[in-house]
Amino acid sequence: MLSIKRKRTGNLPGVFPLIVTGMAILVMMTAMRATCRAEAEIYFFIDQNGHYHYSNVPTTDRYVPSKLNFIKDPRSSSAGAISSQYDAIIREAATTHGLDFSLVKAVIKAESNFNPNAVSHAGAHGLMQIMPANFESFELADPFDPKQNIRAGTRYLKYLINRYDHDLHLALAAYNAGPGIVDHYRDIPPFRETRGYVQRVLAYYDQIKHGR
């Protein structure tokens, strides 16, 4: 089994300098091509300390398919495209709150697929799916305004990341299910929707970060 780990430096989530040399990557790619079947994929997960783990043989259900696959996934389609329409707003909000641009964008992809007029069955609004009960707290006058919505959602995401001591899994679970639920279980809740949501955001995060 091939496994790689990247470590985070500093306090911001998403800042992960690769700790393998260019030669090591070349050796890894050569070995992978030689040993993996044509349809094989690379999987990854980000642990509670912000470390990236890659493997071609996932050993836990925390692993999700990575966009570092050497062979294009035949299941991929335009439905998985990542919009760049709101990049300037996302970058501004991410910088203001000290978050990784790719992470904020991944949350938007998972929440609304970049639809500023999205409304969930639970009543969440806009790009980052803000609940009406939070409009006043986030000074959100128009939840369908992309700039206001992204600023509010990014502010909330930053709050959750700080609340859970930079544990990205718990912060994302809380964004989806609410911090009260996460606090109750002291872990990612055992709900298929929430666990799937965390995996989707991390997969989009990986995809956006590597420009795929």
Summary of the structure (lengths in Angstrom):
residues: 212
radius of gyration: 17.6
end to end distance: 24.4
largest distance: 56.7
contacts: 611
relative contact order: 0.13
helix: 45%
strand: 8%
